[in-house]
Amino acid sequence: TALVGAFMADGAVADTGAVYVFVRTGTTWSEQAKLTASDGEIFDLFGLSVALSGDTALVGAAAEDEGGMTSGAAYTFVRTGTTWSEQAKLTASDAAPLSRFGCSVSIDGDTALVGADDHDSGLFDTGAAYVFVRNGTSWSEQAKLTAPDPVTNDNFGTSVRVLGDTAVISMSLDDDAGRDSGSVFLFERSGTAWAERAKLVARDGDEEDVFGASVALEGETLLIGAVIDDDLGFRTGSTYVFNLTEIGSGYCATSPNSVGPGMVLSATGNTSLSKECVALRADDGPDNKAGIFFFGPNQLAGVPFGEGLRCVGGATRRMQPPAFTGPSNGKPAGVAVQQLDFDAPYATSLGAGSTNFQFWYRDPMGGPSGYNLSNAHEIVFLP
């Protein structure tokens, strides 16, 4: 089954937009249905974005006006046999003019994710994304997700993808690596609560790359489009591949800190050095404190150091720049995240075989020394 949006097609009236459903039999595709909004109006842009999960279709109409001019809406349709019918119309609980709710959509089972990249989340056009869940035939808003480090015109929600309990939301005009370089956020759901897991940027990001113009997620593999990247010439574009699989294994005990039992280190990515894709994360630390990820070839049995235990030895190297725990720097509270920069001087020490990582962090309220260490984490790299 394939969905094709035609956002200026004639629906209930001219130029409302439509979506066409095609099905395949063997090698032949045929049109099964034309979907239109029951309350469609001219220039609603119904079909600007589309998504499909089983027998449920989700369609964005980013210029629909129920909540004000171009506030936006999204519609769900369900298939019974070969017949499609409209099930629900989704709008943001805080719908506002010019938000463009429905500019991007994604659906997986009974969870829908809708982007509103021009929504004013405290600042002009910072953007937002909304999670909806289905119970029976009824849909309700579960969460509103926003960037932890919003800036005017960043356009959080440009592209979205939901898979299971993971949401991927791009902020394609983020300026971390230069104007409009772009970034992508990962959120995870626990129960009914959503929390940021990581912020991803291109390791060679540059201004006007628009990293996050498109995203796709299948299993543990994430694709991110950078539509105006210039690697092969002016605006040739590129796609980045991220592996979200947890890699490596922890060892050595963490030590209690001022907020709990201590920070725990983990890693995701790919163990192949040629893939250049590894991200480190330290959880359960004090808020808004500086720290440094470091690594070395040897494992220590646990040498007292500050309020913690040093478990990495040999010729150690520090990752730069220093990392800070959230939430003030855009990370979740008490969490530090850093990608390995394979172009940095410290990366020359990385090679095939075992490398051990640890996180040192400041914790003035945790004891006399004012600093502590996470547990350690071993990654066995392949060439």
C-alpha positions in Angstrom: 0.0 0.0 0.0 1.3 3.5 -0.9 -0.1 6.9 -0.1 0.5 9.9 -2.5 -0.3 13.4 -1.4 -1.7 16.0 -3.8 -2.1 19.1 -1.6 -3.7 21.3 -4.3 -6.0 18.7 -5.7 -9.8 19.2 -5.7 -11.5 17.7 -2.7 -14.8 18.8 -1.3 -14.1 22.1 -3.0 -11.4 23.2 -5.4 -7.7 23.2 -4.2 -8.4 21.7 -0.8 -6.0 18.8 -1.4 -6.3 15.0 -1.6 -4.4 11.8 -0.9 -4.5 8.8 -3.3 -4.1 5.2 -2.1 -2.5 2.7 -4.3 -2.2 -1.1 -3.7 0.0 -3.7 -5.4 -1.0 -7.0 -6.8 2.1 -8.8 -8.0 4.0 -6.2 -9.9 0.9 -4.1 -10.8 -0.2 -1.0 -8.8 -3.7 0.2 -8.9 -5.6 3.1 -7.3 -7.8 2.0 -4.4 -9.1 5.2 -3.0 -9.0 9.0 -3.0 -9.0 10.5 0.5 -10.3 14.0 1.2 -11.1 15.9 4.4 -14.8 15.9 5.4 -14.5 19.6 6.2 -12.0 20.6 3.6 -11.7 24.2 2.5 -9.7 25.9 -0.2 -5.9 26.0 0.3 -6.0 23.7 3.4 -2.9 21.8 2.0 -4.5 18.5 2.9 -1.9 15.9 1.8 1.1 18.1 2.4 2.4 15.2 4.6 1.2 11.5 4.7 2.0 8.4 6.8 0.7 4.9 6.9 0.7 2.1 9.5 -1.2 -1.0 8.5 -4.8 0.0 7.7 -4.5 3.5 9.2 -3.5 6.6 7.2 -2.5 9.9 8.8 -2.7 13.0 6.6 -1.5 16.5 7.4 -3.3 19.7 6.4 -0.9 22.4 7.6 -3.0 25.3 6.4 -6.3 24.3 7.9 -7.8 27.2 9.8 -9.9 25.8 12.7 -7.5 27.2 15.3 -6.7 30.4 13.3 -5.2 31.1 10.0 -2.8 28.2 9.0 -3.1 26.7 12.5 -3.2 23.2 10.8 -4.8 19.8 11.4 -4.2 16.2 10.7 -6.7 13.5 9.8 -6.8 9.7 10.4 -8.4 7.3 8.0 -9.0 3.6 8.5 -9.4 0.8 5.9 -12.0 -2.0 6.2 -11.6 -4.4 3.3 -11.0 -2.0 0.4 -13.0 0.9 1.8 -11.5 3.9 3.6 -13.3 6.1 6.0 -12.3 9.2 8.1 -11.8 8.3 11.7 -10.7 11.5 13.4 -9.5 15.0 13.0 -6.5 15.9 15.2 -5.6 19.4 16.3 -3.2 20.8 18.9 -4.6 21.4 22.4 -3.0 24.9 22.1 -3.7 25.5 18.5 -2.6 28.9 17.3 -2.5 30.8 14.0 0.5 30.2 11.7 1.6 27.1 13.6 1.5 24.8 10.5 0.4 21.8 12.6 0.5 18.9 10.2 3.5 20.0 8.2 5.0 16.6 9.0 3.3 13.4 10.3 4.2 9.9 11.3 2.2 7.0 12.7 3.0 3.6 14.2 0.2 1.4 15.5 -1.9 3.5 17.9 0.6 6.3 18.2 0.7 9.4 15.9 3.2 12.2 15.8 2.5 15.5 14.2 4.9 18.3 13.6 4.1 22.1 13.8 7.3 23.7 12.8 6.1 27.3 13.0 4.5 27.0 16.4 5.6 29.7 18.8 6.8 27.7 21.8 7.9 30.7 23.9 9.7 32.2 21.0 8.7 33.0 17.4 8.7 29.9 15.1 10.6 27.6 17.5 8.2 24.7 16.6 6.7 21.8 18.4 5.5 18.2 17.9 2.5 16.5 19.3 1.9 12.9 20.3 -1.5 11.4 20.0 -2.6 7.9 21.1 -5.7 5.9 20.0 -7.9 4.0 22.4 -10.5 2.0 20.4 -11.6 4.5 17.8 -10.8 7.7 19.8 -7.6 9.7 19.6 -6.3 12.0 22.4 -3.2 14.1 22.8 -0.7 12.5 25.0 2.2 15.0 25.0 3.6 18.2 23.4 7.3 17.9 22.7 9.5 20.9 22.3 13.2 21.5 21.9 15.0 22.0 25.3 17.2 24.7 23.7 14.7 26.7 21.5 15.7 29.7 19.4 13.6 31.8 17.2 13.1 30.3 13.7 14.7 26.9 14.5 11.6 25.1 13.2 11.5 22.1 15.5 9.1 19.6 13.9 10.2 20.0 10.3 10.3 16.2 9.9 9.1 13.6 12.4 9.1 9.8 12.8 7.7 7.6 15.5 8.5 4.0 16.0 7.4 2.1 19.1 8.4 4.3 22.1 10.9 6.4 20.1 10.2 9.7 18.5 12.6 11.4 16.1 12.0 15.1 15.6 14.2 17.4 13.4 15.0 21.1 14.0 16.3 21.7 10.6 17.2 25.4 11.0 19.1 25.0 14.3 22.3 27.0 14.4 24.6 24.8 16.5 27.1 24.4 13.6 26.3 27.6 11.9 23.2 29.3 10.6 20.6 26.8 9.6 23.0 23.9 10.0 20.2 21.8 11.6 19.9 19.1 14.3 17.7 16.1 15.3 16.3 15.1 18.7 15.4 11.7 20.0 12.7 11.3 22.6 11.7 8.1 24.4 8.4 7.2 26.1 8.2 5.5 29.5 4.6 4.8 30.4 2.8 8.0 29.2 5.8 10.3 29.8 8.2 11.4 27.1 11.8 12.6 27.7 14.6 13.6 25.5 17.2 10.9 24.9 19.8 12.7 22.7 20.4 15.5 20.3 22.2 14.6 17.1 24.2 16.9 14.8 26.3 16.2 11.8 30.0 15.7 12.7 30.9 17.9 9.7 27.9 20.2 10.0 28.1 23.6 8.4 25.8 26.6 7.9 22.8 26.1 5.7 23.2 22.3 5.5 19.5 22.0 6.8 20.4 18.7 8.6 17.1 17.2 9.5 15.1 18.2 6.4 14.0 14.6 6.3 14.2 11.7 8.8 13.5 7.9 8.6 13.8 5.3 11.2 13.6 1.5 10.8 14.7 -0.7 13.7 17.8 0.8 15.1 18.9 2.6 11.9 18.2 6.3 11.6 18.6 8.2 8.3 18.8 12.0 8.4 18.8 14.1 5.2 20.8 17.3 4.9 19.3 18.7 1.7 21.6 21.6 1.1 24.9 20.0 2.2 27.7 21.0 -0.3 30.1 18.0 -0.1 29.8 17.2 -3.8 29.1 20.7 -5.0 26.6 23.5 -4.4 23.5 22.1 -2.7 24.1 18.6 -3.8 22.8 17.3 -0.4 23.6 14.2 1.6 22.2 11.6 4.0 23.7 10.6 7.4 23.2 7.1 8.9 23.1 6.7 12.6 22.9 3.4 14.5 20.9 3.6 17.7 21.9 0.2 19.0 23.5 0.1 22.4 27.1 -1.0 22.3 29.7 -2.0 24.7 29.3 -3.1 28.4 29.6 -1.5 31.7 32.1 -2.4 34.4 33.3 -1.0 37.8 30.8 0.4 40.3 29.4 3.8 40.1 29.6 5.9 43.3 26.7 7.7 45.1 26.4 11.4 44.3 24.4 14.3 45.7 21.2 13.3 43.9 21.2 9.5 44.1 23.1 6.3 43.6 25.5 7.7 41.0 25.9 8.3 37.2 25.7 5.4 34.8 27.5 5.5 31.5 26.1 3.9 28.2 26.9 4.1 24.5 25.0 3.8 21.3 26.2 3.6 17.7 28.4 1.2 15.7 31.6 -0.5 16.9 33.2 -0.2 13.5 35.6 2.7 13.5 35.0 3.2 9.8 31.4 4.1 10.5 32.4 7.0 12.8 29.2 6.7 14.8 29.4 6.5 18.6 27.5 8.6 21.2 28.2 8.4 24.9 25.6 9.2 27.6 25.9 9.6 31.4 22.6 9.5 33.4 21.6 10.4 36.9 23.9 13.2 37.8 23.4 16.6 39.4 21.8 19.3 37.2 23.8 21.8 35.2 27.3 20.6 36.1 30.4 20.5 34.0 32.1 17.2 33.2 34.5 15.5 30.8 34.3 12.1 29.1 37.7 10.4 28.9 39.0 7.1 27.7 42.0 4.8 27.9 43.3 1.3 27.0 43.4 -0.2 30.4 40.8 -1.2 33.0 41.5 -0.5 36.7 40.0 -2.3 39.6 38.6 0.9 41.1 41.1 3.5 42.4 39.6 6.1 44.8 39.4 9.5 43.1 37.4 12.3 44.5 34.1 10.8 45.7 34.2 8.0 43.1 36.4 5.3 41.7 38.7 5.7 38.7 38.4 2.6 36.5 40.1 3.7 33.3 43.9 3.7 33.1 46.9 3.8 30.7 47.4 6.7 28.4 44.1 8.4 28.9 42.7 11.1 26.6 40.0 13.7 27.3 37.2 14.3 24.9 36.6 18.0 24.0 34.8 20.2 24.5 33.7 19.6 28.1 30.1 18.2 28.5 27.5 19.6 30.8 24.5 17.9 32.4 21.0 19.3 31.7 18.6 20.8 31.7 20.0 24.3 31.1 22.1 23.3 28.1 19.3 21.5 26.2 19.9 18.0 27.7 17.5 16.2 30.0 18.0 16.9 33.7 21.1 15.3 35.1 22.2 13.9 31.7 25.4 14.5 29.7 25.6 13.4 26.1 28.5 13.7 23.7 29.3 12.2 20.3 32.8 10.9 19.5 34.4 13.4 17.1 36.5 11.2 14.9 38.2 14.3 13.4 39.3 15.6 16.7 43.0 15.3 17.8 42.0 12.9 20.7 40.6 10.4 18.1 44.1 9.5 16.9 44.3 7.4 20.1 41.3 5.3 19.0 42.1 1.9 17.3 40.7 -1.6 16.9 40.4 -3.4 20.2 39.2 -2.5 23.7 38.7 1.1 24.7 37.4 2.1 28.1 35.3 5.2 28.8 34.4 7.1 32.0 32.7 10.4 32.9 34.2 12.8 35.4 31.9 15.5 36.7 31.6 18.3 39.3 29.3 17.7 42.3 30.0 20.3 45.0 27.2 19.0 47.2 28.4 15.4 46.9 31.4 15.5 49.2 34.6 17.2 50.2 36.4 16.9 46.9 33.5 18.4 44.9 33.7 15.9 42.0 32.8 12.3 41.2 33.0 9.7 38.5 30.5 7.5 36.7 30.9 3.8 36.2 33.1 2.7 33.3 32.1 1.4 29.9 34.1 -0.8 27.5 33.7 -0.7 23.7 35.6 -3.2 21.6 36.1 -1.4 18.3 36.5 -3.1 14.9 38.4 -1.6 12.0 
